[in-house]
Amino acid sequence: MKYLVTGVSGFIGSKVAEGLLNDGHEVVGIDNNNDYYDVDLKLARLERIKHDNFSFQLLDLADRKGIEGLFRKHEFQRVIHLGAQAGVRYSIEKPHAYADSNLVGHLNILEGCRHSKVGHLVYASSSSVYGLNAKVPFSTSDSVDHPVSLYAATKKSNEVMAHSYAHLYGIPTTGLRFFTVYGPWGRPDMAPFIFTRKILNGEIIDINNHGDMWRDFTYIDDIVEGVLRSADVVPQVNENWRVESGSPASSSAPYAVYNIGHGSPINLMDFIAAIENELGVTAKKNFRAMQPGDVYRTYADTEDLFEATGYKPQVGVKEGVAKFIAWYREFYNQ
């Protein structure tokens, strides 16, 4: 099939594109390669995608005419929309960047899918949509009406917008709520990357909520496998579904939302210990209060995704951290 992958220079997007190409598909990738973090890392990810069936276009999601032209030029059968302005704390500092990329950009992709009659749109949501939820594990049947960051609010908005297009135009849409993705080629603004860099440089690492935090760390290869499997499970119309009795993660429209995570949260201090053990260095630590936009715990109930796709994560934290550290040392010559 012919796929569009947005955010193809990104951590997840680049790996998803590789997976699709390995499976024999044609991939058109777009990204704006902005400087939110190291552009050289984004370009290095792109350099790895060497394939006759891959083409790249530098394009911003908020460029309405550019996105319209992209869909006119190519007859995409499926779209995997991973491009977005990422980062919880950055959304507090630069809120308008999230409106442009995550709201306007998402609308432009929905419009492209609508007019091109794309057979399935898979898009990135986030575990951050669970916001103030305290019940664990987080289930797609839970309310997600109380986000604690603008980033989370835009991701919840993406799900609502996708449902409206599924209902109005019959576009099959699947939202994937990612849970703390880590591994080789990861994002420099994420905790595993920050901790590793600072520990190797002898700098102090900041530990929020005095270390009493839990994250459902999910290795990149497991995430990619879940994304690719989800693309092959196209939501169907269900005329028997009712708001009063049905799950908010499904609909009478061809619409679905899944959690995609490991399903076993790790205490932050245990994750730091795994990094320390792999590096052979003890971190200098600064324990501090919870930061704005943070949540205490993430924990994915992935039963719905497993039933739909057979997806079950394989890589534990010890193995995943070892692979990340090996990549980091090689890439940065440390």
RAWO-V622113 format. One record per backbone hydrogen bond with DSSP energy under -0.5 kcal/mol. CO is the residue of the C=O (numbers start at 1). NH is the residue of the N-H. Records with the same first field share a line. If there is no record, write none. Layout:
CO=NH  NH
This chain:
1=3  26
2=77  78
3=28
4=6  80
5=30
6=82
7=10
10=14
11=15
12=16
13=17
14=18
15=19
16=20
17=21
18=22
19=23
20=25
21=24
26=3
27=29  55
28=5
29=57
30=7  8
31=59
34=37
38=42
39=43
40=44
41=45
42=46
43=47
44=48
45=48  49
46=49
48=50
49=51
51=54
53=27
55=29
57=31  59
60=63
62=64
63=67
64=68
65=69
66=70
67=71
68=72
69=73
70=74
74=76
77=119  120
78=4
79=81  122
80=6  82
81=124
84=86
87=91
88=91
89=92  93
90=94
94=97  98
95=98  99
96=100
97=101
98=102  103
99=103  104
100=105
103=107
104=108
105=109
106=110
107=111
108=112
109=113
110=114
111=115
112=116
113=117  118
114=117
120=79  122
121=174
122=81
123=125  176
125=178
126=129
127=130
128=131
130=133
138=301
139=142
146=132
149=153
150=154
151=155
152=156
153=157
154=158
155=159
156=160
157=161
158=162
159=163
160=164
161=165
162=166
163=167
164=168
165=169  171
166=170
170=172
172=121
173=256
174=123
175=177  258
176=125  178
177=260
178=127  180
180=218
182=220
183=186
187=190
190=193  194
191=195
192=196
193=197
194=198
195=199
196=200
197=201
198=203
199=202
203=284
205=286
206=208
207=210  288
208=211
209=212
211=213  269
213=268
214=298
215=217  266
218=182
219=222  223
220=224
221=225
222=226
223=227
224=228
225=229
226=230
227=231
228=232
229=232
230=233
232=234
233=235
238=241
242=245  246
247=250
249=257
252=238
253=255
254=173
256=175
258=177
260=179
266=215
267=270  271
268=272
269=273
270=274
271=275
272=276
273=277
274=278
275=279
276=280  281
283=285
284=205
286=207
288=210
291=294
296=214
299=138
300=302
302=306
303=307
304=308
305=309  310  311
306=310
314=316
316=320
317=321
318=322
319=323
320=324
321=325
322=326
323=327
324=328
325=329
326=330
327=331
328=332
329=334
330=333
